[in-house]
Amino acid sequence: MSERSLESKPNILITGTPGAGKSYLCERLSTHLKFNWLDCSKIAKDHNFIEEFDAEYECPILDEEKLMDHLEPLMAEGGNIVEYHGCDFFPERWFQAVFVVTCPNKTLYDRLKGRGYNAKKLESNIQCEIFGTILEEARDSYKADIVYELYGETKADADKSLKIVKNWYSMWKRK
């Protein structure tokens, strides 16, 4: 038996390009696992953790330090699912698993177009997915054995991803 208490829960990061299927998965995971879902974009908006507004991409620029200060005590408690489209600024010590949700470009394009993304923002996010930027960022920022790729194109993919994360959690509890 490890040193951690039986009640302790890990922290899980769900990351990926906007539109890949993170929120859908996080919502389901938080219900199934009884974890706190921390949507960093929502937290940043709710608490004004914004440095400035990028007019070209029509999006706010996150104040990472303010977000980190806010999250630190929550992360110490464990049992969190953190959702954000980036990951390299989160402390490695916070997470026991990092799941990167990926999605085919056509599906991603349609989702982002439906959200009203401007041409520049749309192109940037599609290129990010084409080049596997978020997956590479996760692999560069965390130990290889805690980074997993999930697929978010269809509901069936989301169901499979849900099972994968739940199975990971079952294995984590046995350690």
Order of alpha helices (4+ residues) and beta strands (2+ residues): beta-alpha-beta-alpha-beta-beta-alpha-beta-beta-alpha-alpha-alpha-beta-alpha
